[in-house]
Amino acid sequence: MGSRSTETTRPSAFWPVAAIAVPLISLLAKLRIRGSEKLPREGAFVLAPNHYSEFDPLVVALAVWRIGRAPRFMAKESLFRVPVLGWILRSTGMVPVARSSSASAAKQTLMQSAELVKHGRGVIVYPEGTLTRDPDMWPMRGKSGAVRLALADGIPLIPMAHWGTQEIMGRYQKGLSLWPLRKPVDVVIGDPVDVSDLRGRAGEASALNEATDRLMKAITALLEDLRDEKAPAERWNPSAHGQKETGRLDS
């Protein structure tokens, strides 16, 4: 998988967490990773995976750690005020996201993007914002959080897809399916999505929609390859089906 970043080779708050989490997750999931060379070894990136199980973040974090980067997610700002948990989130460089007005959100995005570039960090953002509502667990309509971050400072926007996590923890399932252990989970990372032509229009809704559409197409194509089947021609839109989109961390 090539050289590892100093994020994983240099002592940090990630080490004690990884020492506990990596063996436990590996006991449940046997990861098969393709395209690991497409995740930058140094510098900022925005990694955008599909999302269909509550267990997904653990699989994504393990894949990113094994490739050699530190897995940082966007987390609700309120969690940073929780004792102990807040310290862990800050120590590992997780990115806070607030429920705020459009103007405040835009300003926050610029600050977050600049911080990623300044410190050479990557962040994992679920462009769907929550578990997909698609009946067959294909990626649904995306939100603009991931592309906003990428467009702000020209950060590489990396699509990712995985399949198999549902065998460990099904969508909306409360517990884990422990047996058999080490269920196979396939992970694939794609080429960066080119949104360079949209940077000058990063504040326009039409540009954000176009960038998000490109990203969701890239993620869906990767998942089609993993599942060896075609996704529906039209992505699932919860609003059109009378479904409430809860649990969003981006907008």
Secondary structure, 3 states (H helix, E strand, C coil): CCCCCHHHHCCCCHHHHHHHHHHHHHHHEEEEEECHHHCCCCCCEEEEECCCCCCHHHHHHHHHHHHCCCCCEEEEHHHHHCCCHHHHHHHCCCEEECCCCHHHHHHHHHHHHHHHHHHCCEEECCCCCCCCCCCCCCCCCCCCHHHHHHHHHCCCEEEEEEECHHHCCCCCCCCCCCCCCCEEEEEEECCCCCCHHHHHHCCCHHHHHHHHHHHHHHHHHHHHHHHCCCCCCCCCCHHHHCCCCCCCCCC
